[in-house]
Amino acid sequence: MLKHTDTVNDLRAQVAALAQETGLPIGEFRRVYATVARGERDSARAKKEMIEANLRW
């Protein structure tokens, strides 16, 4: 359990450092990250659907 706690704390520190580098408050940084991640997922899903549609031809 302690190992996971250390990992979580390390990841939180990395997120805080990235937020500080960008000059954004951590809440805003997380919101921007979530928006970008959602866009990447949607893009990957759309690409997969296009490839599958082309294979059906």
N, C-alpha and C positions, 0 to 999 in steps of 0.2 A: 504494500500500500504506500509506503514511504517513497518508493521509486516513482510511482505515478504522481505523487504530490510534487516531487521535485521536477518532473517533466512538465506538469501543468504550470508550475511557477516559472520555469524557464520560458515556456511559450508565452505566458502573460508578459514577462519582461521584454521579450522580443517584440510583441505587439505594441507595448508601450513605447519602446525605442523607435519603432517605425512611425508611430503616430507623432512622436516628438520630431522626428526628421522631416515629416511632411508639414509640421506646424499646425496640424488639426487637433482639436480635442479628441480624446479617445473614442467617445461616442460617435462623433462625426466620421472618424476614420473607419470604425466598424460598419457604419451605414454605407459608406462608399464601397468598402470591400464587399459587403453583402450584395450590393447592386451590381458590381463588376462580376462577382462569382455567379450570380443569377443569369447575367447576360451570357457568360461563357457556357453555362449549362444549356441555355436555350439555343445558342448557336450550334453547339455540338449535336443537340437533338435534331435541329433543323437539317444539319448536314447529313446526319444518318438517314433521316426521312427522304431527303433528295436522292441519296445514293440508292436506297431501296426502291424508290420510284423508278429510277433509271434502269435498275436491274430487271424490273418487271417488263420493260419494253421488249 
